Amino acid sequence: MAEETCPPATQDIAINLENRKKAIDTAMYGPLNPAEPNEEYWTALGAEWNVDAETAKQQRCGNCAVFIQTPEMKACIEGGLTDNADEFESIDAAGELGYCEIFDFKCASARTCRAWVAGGPVTAAGKKTVAQTPAPKKDQIKGSDKNSKGSASGSKKINFDAKTETTLKNKVAEHNETAPKGRKASLSMLKAVYRRGAGAFSVSHRPGMTRNQWAMGRVNAFLRLLKSGKPSSAAYKQDNDLLPASHPRSTKKSASAMTASGLIPEEQALAEALVWVTTKYGKFDQDGDGVWAGYTPAYDNEVKDIGVKCSNCVFFQGTECQIISLEIEAEGKCRFAVIPEGVVDGSAIPVRDEEDMELLLATAYAEAQLLTELKEESEYDSPEEVIFSMTEFSGLGYDAEQAFRASWLRAIRNNDNPFKRVSLLASMTYDSLDADLLPTREVAQ
């Protein structure tokens, strides 16, 4: 095999060791000496997969679906061996070598990592791996005449495929039929939980489960917690912030003023927008380093007697405010006050009960959690995080994840910048040079 067709890590020991370290730091690649019992390591890795240590020991690089040992790849590895790579020798001593397609390094069959995928190794002679499948010649271009540099940046709400959305809607309806007071769910809440579960799948999934199964399992655990008040596992605390404020496990501070009355649609939209802004950028302040809160203390508030005051605002939480980073007074005010109609001018409006308002506020928070933003390349910790974020940003649903993974590997194969390539796929989708990797679009009848 010509050297130029080999993955760079198989030929350059510095690249190989750098990528190997990333696998150790981000995916628990190990153990250091597979010949030892290493019970602590296997127990910890088993906990990542929710299996016992003995089961974890059966899941090695040697039977991983991204462990490449084709004759061509073996030739690459052998051709890249050097006489002075002491650390590489330790890798070789751990077992027969192959190439890891996820982390791009020469790994040992006797070791493993938490990104293990069932179904390997790849040994078929002449079989092309994903990374060795280049784009057609006509598509091997760089840049875009449609999208300028950085066009993939910004924020976008995550879309879910129709099947997943229908399933979540049905779970909401079924749960709410028998949910006790203050324990109802909303679609946005379950979407936020599902999204978190889908993200966690990359580093903590059970072998044999799909991303959808793992995420839906987390949704089921959340619904059990929401209704019963207790989680199925004491370790499950990651979604307590999505619970209504009155729930015993909620990390939100309950406040009667926030649930006393309803908002008209325009005010509700304003409240949700303010929550989203502060979730993304931090609370408003008064010292000029952020967005000025315009807070007026009680003694200077000339309109408190007609109801324009913090205690009537939906963001009021005693001495704290949900959206500004100041200690406030009940009779103070700020420029961002959202006060339900009827409180100040006395006009009558339908009043939502406390339970409905709690659900509304929890839903608004969950909506903020469903917004995703593309960051600079240096802000991502691993290729896996980039691929997942790009999938979410594209709005194509999690079924498109494999397309982004293939795009990343294709870029490596073609010596392109993989981050830029998947960014273009996320922003241009079916107009990108990797559109052939995406699921077939459904044609409207």
C-alpha positions as CSV (number, residue, x, y, z in Angstrom):
1,M,0.0,0.0,0.0
2,A,1.4,3.4,-0.9
3,E,2.4,5.4,2.2
4,E,0.3,8.4,1.1
5,T,-2.9,6.3,1.4
6,C,-2.2,5.4,5.1
7,P,-3.7,7.4,8.0
8,P,-1.1,9.9,9.2
9,A,-1.0,8.4,12.7
10,T,0.3,5.1,11.3
11,Q,3.3,6.9,9.9
12,D,4.0,9.7,12.4
13,I,4.7,8.6,16.0
14,A,4.1,12.1,17.3
15,I,0.6,12.2,15.9
16,N,0.0,8.7,17.1
17,L,1.0,9.4,20.7
18,E,-0.9,12.7,20.7
19,N,-4.1,11.0,19.6
20,R,-3.5,8.1,22.0
21,K,-3.3,10.5,24.9
22,K,-6.6,12.0,23.8
23,A,-8.1,8.5,23.9
24,I,-6.7,8.0,27.4
25,D,-7.9,11.4,28.7
26,T,-11.4,11.4,27.1
27,A,-12.3,7.8,26.7
28,M,-10.4,5.8,29.4
29,Y,-8.2,4.0,26.9
30,G,-6.5,1.2,28.8
31,P,-5.6,-0.6,31.0
32,L,-1.9,0.2,31.2
33,N,-1.0,-3.5,31.4
34,P,-3.7,-5.8,30.1
35,A,-2.0,-8.8,31.6
36,E,-2.7,-7.6,35.1
37,P,-6.2,-8.1,36.8
38,N,-6.8,-4.3,36.7
39,E,-10.1,-4.8,38.6
40,E,-10.4,-1.1,39.5
41,Y,-10.2,-0.1,35.8
42,W,-12.7,-2.7,34.6
43,T,-15.1,-1.9,37.4
44,A,-14.9,1.8,36.5
45,L,-15.4,1.1,32.8
46,G,-18.2,-1.3,33.5
47,A,-19.9,1.5,35.4
48,E,-19.7,3.7,32.3
49,W,-21.5,1.0,30.3
50,N,-23.8,-0.1,33.2
51,V,-22.4,-3.7,33.1
52,D,-20.4,-5.7,35.6
53,A,-16.5,-5.9,35.4
54,E,-16.5,-9.4,33.9
55,T,-18.7,-8.3,31.0
56,A,-16.6,-5.2,30.5
57,K,-13.5,-7.4,30.1
58,Q,-15.1,-9.0,27.1
59,Q,-15.4,-5.7,25.2
60,R,-11.9,-5.1,23.9
61,C,-10.5,-3.1,21.0
62,G,-9.9,-6.5,19.3
63,N,-13.7,-6.9,18.8
64,C,-14.6,-3.3,18.3
65,A,-16.3,-2.2,15.1
66,V,-13.9,0.6,14.5
67,F,-10.7,-1.5,15.1
68,I,-9.3,-1.8,11.6
69,Q,-7.0,-4.8,10.8
70,T,-7.3,-5.2,7.1
71,P,-4.2,-6.4,5.2
72,E,-3.8,-2.8,3.8
73,M,-4.0,-1.3,7.3
74,K,-1.6,-3.8,8.7
75,A,0.9,-2.9,6.0
76,C,0.5,0.8,7.0
77,I,1.2,0.0,10.6
78,E,4.2,-2.1,9.8
79,G,5.6,0.5,7.5
80,G,5.3,3.2,10.1
81,L,7.2,1.3,12.9
82,T,10.4,3.0,14.1
83,D,13.3,1.7,16.2
84,N,13.3,4.5,18.7
85,A,9.6,4.8,19.7
86,D,9.8,3.6,23.3
87,E,6.2,4.5,24.2
88,F,5.0,2.8,21.0
89,E,6.7,-0.4,22.1
90,S,4.6,-0.4,25.2
91,I,1.5,-0.2,23.0
92,D,2.7,-3.1,20.9
93,A,3.4,-5.2,24.0
94,A,-0.2,-4.9,25.1
95,G,-1.4,-7.0,22.2
96,E,-1.8,-7.1,18.4
97,L,-2.1,-3.7,16.8
98,G,-4.8,-2.3,14.7
99,Y,-6.0,1.2,13.8
100,C,-8.7,3.0,15.8
101,E,-10.9,4.8,13.3
102,I,-12.6,7.0,16.0
103,F,-9.5,8.4,17.7
104,D,-7.0,8.0,14.8
105,F,-4.2,6.1,16.4
106,K,-2.6,2.6,16.5
107,C,-4.2,0.8,19.4
108,A,-3.8,-2.6,21.0
109,S,-6.4,-5.3,20.6
110,A,-6.1,-6.3,24.3
111,R,-7.1,-2.8,25.5
112,T,-10.4,-1.0,25.2
113,C,-12.1,2.4,25.8
114,R,-15.6,3.6,26.6
115,A,-16.3,4.4,22.9
116,W,-16.2,0.7,22.2
117,V,-18.8,-0.4,19.6
118,A,-19.8,-4.1,19.0
119,G,-19.2,-5.8,15.7
120,G,-15.5,-5.8,15.0
121,P,-12.7,-6.1,14.0
122,V,-12.7,-5.0,10.4
123,T,-10.5,-7.6,8.7
124,A,-11.9,-8.1,5.2
125,A,-9.3,-7.9,2.6
126,G,-9.9,-5.0,0.3
127,K,-12.9,-3.7,2.2
128,K,-13.1,0.0,2.4
129,T,-13.6,1.6,5.8
130,V,-15.6,4.8,6.2
131,A,-12.4,6.8,6.4
132,Q,-11.2,5.3,3.2
133,T,-14.3,6.3,1.2
134,P,-13.5,9.6,-0.6
135,A,-16.0,11.9,-2.0
136,P,-16.5,11.7,-5.8
137,K,-14.0,13.6,-7.8
138,K,-16.5,16.3,-8.7
139,D,-17.2,16.9,-5.0
140,Q,-13.5,17.1,-3.9
141,I,-13.6,20.8,-3.6
142,K,-12.8,23.2,-0.8
143,G,-14.9,26.2,0.4
144,S,-18.3,27.2,-0.8
145,D,-19.7,29.9,-3.1
146,K,-23.0,29.8,-1.1
147,N,-21.8,30.1,2.5
148,S,-19.0,32.3,3.7
149,K,-16.5,31.4,6.4
150,G,-18.1,31.0,9.8
151,S,-21.6,30.7,8.3
152,A,-22.3,27.7,10.5
153,S,-22.0,29.6,13.7
154,G,-24.9,30.8,15.7
155,S,-27.8,29.1,17.6
156,K,-30.6,26.9,16.4
157,K,-33.3,24.9,18.1
158,I,-32.9,21.1,17.8
159,N,-35.4,19.3,15.7
160,F,-36.5,15.7,16.4
161,D,-37.6,13.2,13.8
162,A,-41.4,12.6,13.5
163,K,-41.2,9.1,15.1
164,T,-39.3,10.4,18.2
165,E,-41.6,13.4,18.6
166,T,-44.7,11.3,18.4
167,T,-43.3,8.9,21.0
168,L,-42.5,11.8,23.3
169,K,-46.0,13.3,22.8
170,N,-47.6,10.0,23.7
171,K,-45.5,9.7,26.8
172,V,-46.6,13.2,27.9
173,A,-50.3,12.4,27.4
174,E,-50.0,9.0,29.1
175,H,-48.1,10.5,32.1
176,N,-50.4,13.5,32.5
177,E,-53.6,11.3,32.7
178,T,-52.6,10.0,36.1
179,A,-50.0,12.6,37.3
180,P,-50.7,14.0,40.8
181,K,-50.9,17.8,41.3
182,G,-47.7,19.6,40.4
183,R,-46.2,16.6,38.6
184,K,-47.3,17.1,35.0
185,A,-44.9,16.9,32.1
186,S,-44.6,18.9,28.9
187,L,-43.2,18.0,25.5
188,S,-40.3,20.5,25.9
189,M,-39.3,19.0,29.2
190,L,-39.1,15.5,27.7
191,K,-37.3,16.8,24.6
192,A,-34.6,18.4,26.8
193,V,-34.2,15.1,28.8
194,Y,-34.0,13.1,25.5
195,R,-31.4,15.5,24.1
196,R,-29.2,15.1,27.2
197,G,-29.5,11.3,27.1
198,A,-28.5,11.4,23.4
199,G,-25.5,13.4,24.3
200,A,-24.5,11.2,27.2
201,F,-24.8,8.1,24.9
202,S,-21.4,9.0,23.4
203,V,-19.5,8.3,26.6
204,S,-21.8,6.2,28.8
205,H,-24.0,3.9,26.7
206,R,-24.7,0.3,27.3
207,P,-23.3,-1.9,24.6
208,G,-26.0,-3.2,22.2
209,M,-28.2,-0.2,22.7
210,T,-28.8,2.6,20.2
211,R,-28.6,6.3,20.9
212,N,-32.4,6.5,20.7
213,Q,-32.9,3.6,23.2
214,W,-30.4,5.2,25.7
215,A,-32.1,8.6,25.4
216,M,-35.6,7.2,25.7
217,G,-34.5,5.2,28.8
218,R,-33.5,8.5,30.4
219,V,-36.9,10.0,29.5
220,N,-38.6,7.0,31.2
221,A,-36.4,7.5,34.3
222,F,-37.3,11.3,34.4
223,L,-41.1,10.5,34.1
224,R,-40.8,8.1,37.0
225,L,-38.9,10.7,39.1
226,L,-41.5,13.4,38.1
227,K,-44.5,11.3,39.2
228,S,-43.1,9.5,42.2
229,G,-40.9,12.2,43.6
230,K,-38.0,9.7,43.9
231,P,-35.5,8.5,41.2
232,S,-35.0,4.9,40.4
233,S,-31.3,5.4,41.2
234,A,-30.0,7.8,43.8
235,A,-27.2,8.8,41.3
236,Y,-29.8,10.2,38.9
237,K,-29.6,13.9,39.5
238,Q,-28.7,15.3,36.1
239,D,-32.2,16.4,35.2
240,N,-33.5,17.8,38.5
241,D,-33.2,21.3,37.0
242,L,-36.0,20.4,34.5
243,L,-38.5,19.5,37.3
244,P,-41.2,22.0,38.2
245,A,-40.1,24.3,41.1
246,S,-42.6,22.7,43.6
247,H,-41.2,19.2,43.0
248,P,-39.2,17.9,46.1
249,R,-36.2,17.1,43.9
250,S,-36.2,20.4,41.9
251,T,-33.1,22.6,42.0
252,K,-35.3,25.6,41.1
253,K,-36.4,27.9,43.9
254,S,-40.2,27.9,44.2
255,A,-41.7,31.4,44.4
256,S,-45.4,32.1,44.9
257,A,-45.2,35.3,42.9
258,M,-44.0,33.3,39.8
259,T,-47.0,31.0,39.9
260,A,-49.8,33.4,41.1
261,S,-51.2,34.4,37.7
262,G,-50.9,33.8,34.0
263,L,-49.2,35.7,31.2
264,I,-50.7,36.7,27.9
265,P,-48.9,35.0,24.9
266,E,-46.8,38.1,24.2
267,E,-45.6,38.4,27.8
268,Q,-44.9,34.7,27.9
269,A,-42.8,34.9,24.8
270,L,-40.9,37.9,26.3
271,A,-40.3,35.9,29.6
272,E,-39.0,32.9,27.7
273,A,-36.7,35.1,25.6
274,L,-35.2,36.7,28.7
275,V,-34.6,33.3,30.3
276,W,-32.9,32.1,27.1
277,V,-30.6,35.2,26.9
278,T,-29.5,34.8,30.5
279,T,-29.1,31.0,30.1
280,K,-26.7,31.6,27.2
281,Y,-24.8,34.8,28.4
282,G,-25.4,34.9,32.1
283,K,-27.6,37.1,34.3
284,F,-28.0,40.8,33.6
285,D,-26.0,43.1,36.0
286,Q,-25.6,46.7,37.1
287,D,-21.9,47.3,36.8
288,G,-21.5,47.8,33.0
289,D,-19.8,44.4,32.3
290,G,-22.9,42.9,30.8
291,V,-26.4,44.0,29.9
292,W,-27.5,46.8,32.3
293,A,-30.3,45.6,34.5
294,G,-31.5,49.1,35.3
295,Y,-32.5,48.1,38.9
296,T,-34.2,50.7,41.1
297,P,-34.2,50.1,44.9
298,A,-37.5,50.2,46.9
299,Y,-36.9,53.7,48.3
300,D,-36.5,55.1,44.8
301,N,-39.3,53.2,43.1
302,E,-42.0,55.8,42.5
303,V,-44.5,53.4,40.9
304,K,-44.5,50.6,43.5
305,D,-47.9,51.7,44.9
306,I,-49.6,50.9,41.6
307,G,-48.0,47.4,41.4
308,V,-44.8,47.9,39.4
309,K,-42.4,46.1,41.7
310,C,-40.3,43.0,41.9
311,S,-42.8,41.0,44.0
312,N,-45.3,41.1,41.1
313,C,-42.7,40.0,38.5
314,V,-42.6,36.4,37.3
315,F,-38.9,36.3,37.9
316,F,-39.1,37.2,41.6
317,Q,-37.5,34.7,44.0
318,G,-37.4,36.5,47.3
319,T,-34.1,38.3,47.6
320,E,-33.0,37.0,44.3
321,C,-34.1,37.4,40.7
322,Q,-34.1,34.7,38.1
323,I,-32.5,36.9,35.4
324,I,-30.4,39.7,37.1
325,S,-27.4,39.1,39.3
326,L,-28.3,41.5,42.1
327,E,-29.8,41.2,45.6
328,I,-33.2,42.7,45.2
329,E,-36.1,44.0,47.3
330,A,-39.7,43.1,46.9
331,E,-40.7,46.7,46.2
332,G,-37.8,47.5,43.9
333,K,-38.0,47.3,40.1
334,C,-35.9,46.8,37.0
335,R,-36.2,47.4,33.3
336,F,-36.9,43.8,32.5
337,A,-39.9,43.3,34.7
338,V,-42.5,40.9,33.3
339,I,-45.7,41.5,35.3
340,P,-49.0,39.7,34.4
341,E,-51.8,41.8,33.1
342,G,-54.3,42.8,35.7
343,V,-51.7,43.3,38.5
344,V,-50.9,46.9,37.7
345,D,-53.9,48.3,35.8
346,G,-56.7,46.2,37.4
347,S,-58.1,44.7,34.2
348,A,-59.5,41.2,34.5
349,I,-57.8,38.3,32.8
350,P,-58.2,34.5,33.1
351,V,-55.9,33.4,35.9
352,R,-53.9,30.2,35.6
353,D,-53.7,28.1,38.7
354,E,-50.3,27.5,40.4
355,E,-49.8,24.1,38.9
356,D,-50.3,25.4,35.3
357,M,-47.9,28.3,35.9
358,E,-45.2,26.0,37.3
359,L,-45.5,23.8,34.3
360,L,-45.3,26.9,32.0
361,L,-42.1,28.1,33.7
362,A,-40.5,24.6,33.6
363,T,-41.4,24.4,29.9
364,A,-39.8,27.8,29.2
365,Y,-36.6,26.6,30.9
366,A,-36.6,23.3,29.0
367,E,-37.0,25.3,25.7
368,A,-33.8,27.1,26.5
369,Q,-32.1,23.8,27.0
370,L,-33.0,22.8,23.5
371,L,-31.1,25.6,21.9
372,T,-27.7,24.5,20.5
373,E,-24.8,26.7,19.5
374,L,-21.8,25.9,17.4
375,K,-18.6,26.9,19.1
376,E,-15.1,27.6,17.9
377,E,-13.1,24.4,17.1
378,S,-10.8,24.9,20.1
379,E,-13.8,24.8,22.5
380,Y,-14.6,21.2,21.7
381,D,-12.9,18.5,23.8
382,S,-13.1,15.7,21.2
383,P,-14.2,14.7,17.7
384,E,-17.2,12.9,19.2
385,E,-18.4,16.1,20.8
386,V,-18.0,18.0,17.5
387,I,-19.9,15.3,15.5
388,F,-22.8,15.3,18.0
389,S,-23.0,19.1,18.2
390,M,-23.0,19.4,14.4
391,T,-25.7,16.7,14.1
392,E,-27.9,18.7,16.5
393,F,-27.3,22.0,14.8
394,S,-28.2,20.6,11.4
395,G,-31.8,20.0,12.5
396,L,-31.8,16.7,10.6
397,G,-32.4,14.5,13.7
398,Y,-30.0,12.1,15.4
399,D,-30.5,9.6,12.5
400,A,-28.0,11.8,10.6
401,E,-25.2,11.3,13.1
402,Q,-23.5,8.6,11.1
403,A,-23.4,11.0,8.1
404,F,-21.4,13.6,10.2
405,R,-19.1,10.9,11.5
406,A,-18.5,9.7,7.9
407,S,-17.9,13.3,6.8
408,W,-15.3,13.7,9.6
409,L,-13.5,10.5,8.6
410,R,-13.7,11.4,4.9
411,A,-12.0,14.7,5.6
412,I,-9.1,13.0,7.4
413,R,-8.8,10.6,4.5
414,N,-8.6,13.5,2.1
415,N,-6.3,15.6,4.3
416,D,-9.0,18.2,4.7
417,N,-9.9,20.0,7.9
418,P,-12.5,17.7,9.4
419,F,-14.0,20.5,11.6
420,K,-14.6,22.8,8.7
421,R,-16.0,19.9,6.6
422,V,-18.6,18.8,9.1
423,S,-19.4,22.5,9.8
424,L,-20.3,22.9,6.1
425,L,-22.4,19.8,6.3
426,A,-24.3,21.1,9.3
427,S,-25.0,24.5,7.7
428,M,-25.6,23.5,4.1
429,T,-26.9,19.9,4.6
430,Y,-28.2,18.7,1.3
431,D,-26.3,21.4,-0.6
432,S,-23.0,20.4,0.9
433,L,-20.3,18.4,-0.8
434,D,-21.1,15.5,1.6
435,A,-24.8,15.5,0.9
436,D,-24.5,12.0,-0.4
437,L,-23.9,10.8,3.1
438,L,-27.2,12.1,4.5
439,P,-30.4,10.1,4.8
440,T,-32.5,10.2,1.7
441,R,-35.0,13.1,1.9
442,E,-38.6,12.3,2.0
443,V,-40.4,13.7,-1.1
444,A,-43.7,15.4,-0.4
445,Q,-46.7,13.7,-2.1
